[in-house]
Amino acid sequence: MLCAGTPSLFDRRSRGTSAVARLHSPVRARGLAPLALVLASGCALDTGGETEVGSSALASTVGDEVASDCSTAVVLGLSRQISNEAQCLTPDSFTKFDEGNGIVFSGSAVLPYLTPPGKRDLEAAVAAHGGQIQINSAFRTLAQQYLLVQWHAQGRCQIAAAAPVGASNHETGRALDVGNWGDWTSALGNHGWAHDVPGDEVHFDHTSSPDLRGYDVLAFQRLWNRNHQDDMIDEDGLYGPATEARLVKSPAGGFEVGACGTGWDAELVAAELPDLVAPGSRAHVVVKIKNTGSETWRPDATFLGTSAPMDRDSALYDPDTWVAPNRVATVSAETRAGETGTFDFTILAPADEQVLTETFKLVEDGVSWFGPPVELEVVVSSDALSGGCSAGGSSGAPLAFVLLLLILARRSRLAR
């Protein structure tokens, strides 16, 4: 099954003249076709203090996260993409298992993937034994293993030993680390799980399952090439200097074009934002986007996230309403193909008057970024308190602020 693909781009640009900006059947064309900017009010635009958010910010890389605290959750976004790509490469040999019915994950860094026989025997062991099994680790990607190897080499994080990247048992798809292992040795042993790695008491292997070692490396290589057509590497499943050099500079939160994604696509419909936002105040924003792909969007799975670059903290972050500093909101309701989804959120304006630009994009976490970038230029002005433009100031020069809601819609369809 081939999962490779590069985006084909259909770009649109539209500028609104009121609090609601709508896209009305724009002509599709390669390249950006700028339209005239119409200013509804009589105020002149003061662009002297414009600040563009994200123009110099950088998303963290795998290499950056070597200096982070001792949790491989910092590369979970990339690791989920690698896991999903591995599933695409070998859909009959690699599957996901879930929490519940006695299975408990010890933290957010757990990637719950096993071979189908391993999953079946794990669930059978839990059903036969009863109680809860605490899973500390299951599948582990080369990104996670790279961090463990680096931390071990630095004498950090109390890591007694770390297998070389590409050689860990956890990269096989048939390994588990069990926190309460002492309660489960017999039950797991009765269902095909061996407990025979010297010095690693928490570790179990499902030895009758196929060894999928190398698929995580191959999955990463394919993801890298899909996102770097000008810097391709061999897709051989072997971890070497060329692969490591790309791994360390890969985004920890995941690539823009993700795993095997052909069913994720979108089209901007409308956005709504107040004319002016007072410094330090909150403003309500609604973005409506049509699902033009084949996959269903679901709350807590499909998000509007920061883009350009991806996964950075936003200057408009509202800690009271946002999912996270890099995740604005999740879709408000399940949105099937052909339906329009709503992303309803507030922004928290900076304390100083300025015009700033923020860019968002849809993301299915662990799968792919997709659809049109949504670029908002937000006018932060104390005029919002008085309700309009002011000719204030001792010099008598007009203080000009107008609504500037710019929606840049670049329609991006992942190649099949």
N, C-alpha and C positions, 0 to 999 in steps of 0.2 A: 504494500500500500504506500503510495507516494504522498508525502505530506509537504513537499517543498512548495514555495510560492512566494512571489514578490508582489507588492501592491501595484495596481493600476489606478491612476489618480484622475478623478474628475473634480475640478476645483470650482468653488463658487465664492463670491464675495457679495455681501449685501449690507448696507448701512441703514439703520432706522432713523426716522424723524420724530418718533414719539416714544413713550415708555414701552410700547410693545413693538417689536420689530419682527416682521414676517417675511418669509421667502416665498415669492409668488412665481412658480414655474420658471426658474432661471434657465437660460440656455446653457447646456453643458458643453464644455470645451476644454481641451488640454491647456494647461497653463492658467494663470490667474488673470481674470479680466476685471480690472477695477471699475466700479461704478462711481458716479458722482456722489460726493458727500453733500447732503442737503441739511442745512441748519435751520430747524424750525423756529427757534427764537431769534430775536434781533440782537443777541449778544455776540460779540466777537470772541473767537477762541484764543485763549492764552495757552500756548503750548510750551512756553519757556520752562515751566516746572515739571514737564512730563517725565515720569519715571516708568520704565518698562520692567515689569517684574519678570524674573527668570531669564533675562537675556545673558547673564553671566553666571547664574547658579548652575551647579553641577550635581547630578544625582550620584549617590554613592556607588562605588564599584565593589566587586568581590575583594579586590586588593585592599581597598579602603577599610573593609570590615575586619581585616586581620587585627586592627587595633581596637576593635569593639570588645564588649563584654563577652563572656563565655557561653553564648547561645548561638547555635546555627540557625535560629529563627531569623537572623538578620539577612539571610539569603533565601528566605522561604519563597518569595515571589519567583525568582529565577528557578529555584528547585522544583516548584510546582509545574512550571513550563517544561522543564526537562522530564519530569515524571509523565506529564501528559503526552509529550512527544514520544517517549519510550512506549507508552501504551499504543500510540498510533503505529509505531514500527512493528510491534508484536502484540496485537490486540488479543490474541488467544492465550498469551503466556504471562500477562501482566495485568493485575486487576486491583481495584480499590476495596478496602474493607472499612467499616464504619464503627464509631463508638456506639455503645448500647448493648443490651443483653449480656452484661458482665464484662465488656471490653471498655477500658478507660485509658485515655491518653494522658501522659504525665505533663504535657506542655504543648505549646503551639508549634514547636519545631518538628513534631512527629509527622512523617510522610506515610500515610497508611496504605501502602501498596505491597502486594505479595503476588506470588504465582497463584493461580486458581486452586491447585491442590493444597498449597500452604494455607490459604484463606479458609478452605473447607475444613481442614484438620484443626486449625486454630479455633474456629467456631464450634466444632464438635467437642474439642477438649474443654472449652468453657462451659458448654451445655452439660457435659457429663460431670464436671467437677463442681459447678456452682460457685457462687461468690464472684469477686471481681479480679481480673488480671490487669495489672498496670503496665501498659506498653510505654517504655521510655524511648524506643527507637525501632523503626522497621526499615523500609527502604531509605537509603541515603545516597544523595547525588554527589558527583565529583565536586560541586561547589561547596557542599557541606564538609566533605572529606578533606578538601584543600584547607579549610579553616582549621580543622582538627589537627592536621599535620603541622601547620604553621604554629599553632598554639603549643603543641607538644615540643616542637623544636625550640621554642622560646621559654620552655619550662613553665608555661602558664596553664591555668584552668584545671590543674590536678589531673592531667591526662597521662596515665601510666604508659600507654603505648598507642601508636596510631599507624595503621597499615598505609602503605603508599597509595596515592590517589590512583584509582583504577583497579586496585587490588583488594579493597575491603570486602569482607563477607557481606556487608550491608549493601553493597552495590550489586549483589546477585539477585535481589528480589525474593530471597528465601531465608532471611534472617530476622530475628527479633531480639531486642533487649527487654527484659522483664524486670520491673522494679522489685516486685514481691516474688522473686524467682523461687525462693525456698518453698513456697506454697504450691508451686506449679510444676516442679521437676517431674513428678510421676505422671500427672495428668497429661502434660505435653508429650512426655515420652511414650505414653500409650497411644498417641495419635501422630506418630511420625516425626516428632521434633526432638532432635539430638541435643544433648547438653554435654558436649565433650571438647570444648575449647579450653585448654589449660590456662588458669589464671584469669579467666573471664567468666565469672559465675553468673552474670546476668544474661549471658548470650545463649541463644538457641538457634539451630539451623534445621530447616526442613530438607534433609539430604536427598529425598526422592524427587524433589522438584528440579527442573532444569536450572542451570547456573546462567543467569542473565547478565553476568558481569560484562561490562563493555557497552551495554545498551545505553547507559546514562552518558557515557562519553560520546557515543555516536549521536545521541539525541542533542547534546550540546553543540556538537560540530554542525549539525543540520540547522539548528536555531541560529548559530553565529552566521553561517553562510546566507541564510534567508534574509538576515538583516545587514549583511556587509558584502554586497555584490562586488565591491572593489577590493576585497581582502579575503578571498576564499581560502579555506584550508581543506586538507584531505578529510573525507568522511569515511574513516577506516575503523572507528571504535577504539583506537589505540591512544593512550594518554602519553603525550610527549611534549617537547619544548614548544612546538608551534601551538598546540592546543592550550597549554598552560599560559602562554603569553596572551592569548585571547581571553582566557577565563579571568585572569586577574583584572582586566579592564572592562569586563562585562558588567552591565547594571545589576546590582544586587536585587532590585525589585522586578527584574524581568525585561525582556526585549519588547520593542514596540510591536513587531510582528511575531506572534506567539506560536503555540503548538498546533500544527496541522489545521489551523483555523480557516475554514472555507465558509462557515455558516454565520460568521459574525460581521454584520454590516449595518449602517445606519444613515439616516438623512435628517439634517436639522430642519425643524418645522418653525419654531418660534422661540423667542426669549423675552423676558420681561424684567425690567429694572427701573427703579425710580430715577427721575431726572438728575437729581443731585443727592449726594450722601454726606451728611454732616460728619466732621472729624470725630472719630471715636464712637460713632453710633452704628447701629445695625440696620440693614436693609434687606427686604425680602426679594428673592430672585426665583423665577420659575423658568426652567428650560424644558422645552418639549422636543422630543426626538423620535422619529419614526423608525421602527425596526424593519429594515429592508433585507435582512438576512434570513436564515432558516432556523436559527436557534432561538429559543424562548429566553427572554430576560427575566430574572427573578430577584426579588428583594434580598439583600444580604449576599448577593452573588455578582450582580451587575452594578457597577459604580461609575460615577463621574469623578475622575481623578485629575490631579495636576499634570500638566503636560508642558513640553518645550522649555526645559527638559522634564521628563517624566519623574513622578514620585518625589518631587521636592516639596518642602513646606511652603504653603501659600501665605502671602502677605495679607490675604483677606480671611484667614482662618478664624472661625468662630468656635471656640471650645465648647460652647453650650449646645451646639446643634450639628456640627460636622462629625462624621464618622472618625476622622483622624486629620492631622494637618495636611495630608496628601490625598485625602478622600473626602470629597465634598458631600456627597449624598448617594444613597442607593436608589434604584428605581422604585417609585411609590407602590407599584403593583405589578403582578405578573403581566408581561407584555409579549404576546405571540407575534409571529411574522405578520407584517402588514399593519399592526397596531401601533399607536403612538404612546410612548412612555413619558412620564413626567418626573422631573428631578427638581424637587422643591427644597430650598435651603435659604439661609441667611448669610450675609457677609458682614464682617466686622471691619469697618473702615479704619485706616491708620489715624493717628492723632493729628497729623499735619495735613494742610491743604495741598493737594497735588492731583495730577491726572495719572493714573497708573493702569497698566495693562496686565491682565491675567488670562491664562489659557488653560482650558480643561479638555479632556477627552474621555470617551467611554473606555472602560476596562472590565473585562471578565477576569477576575483575579486568578492567576495561575494558568490562564489560557492565552489571552491576547488583548492588546489595545486595538481599538477599531473605530471606524466611523469618522465623522467630521470633527476637526478641532473647533472648539467654541471659544472665541477670543473676546473678552469683555474689556472695554476701556472704561474705567470708572472715574467719575469726577468727584473728588472729595473737596467740599467747599462749605464754609460757614454760611453761605447764601442759602443752603438747604433749610436753615433755621428760620429765615425770613420769607422763604418761598419764591425767590426769583433772583434775577440779576440785580446787581447793586452798582451804583456810581460812587460808592464810598471811597475813602482815602483822602488824606489831606491835600494831595496834589490835584484832586479833582479828576484824575484819570479813571476811566471806567474799569471796574473789576469784573472781568468777563468769564463766566462759566456757563457752559451749555451741556445738555445731555449728550454724551458721546457713547452710544451703545454700538459697538462694532462686533458683528458676528462673522467670523471668517469660517466658512464651511468648506472644508476640503473632503470631498467624498472619496473614501478609500476602500476599494474592494479587494480582498485578499484573492490572489490568483488561484485558480483551482488546478 
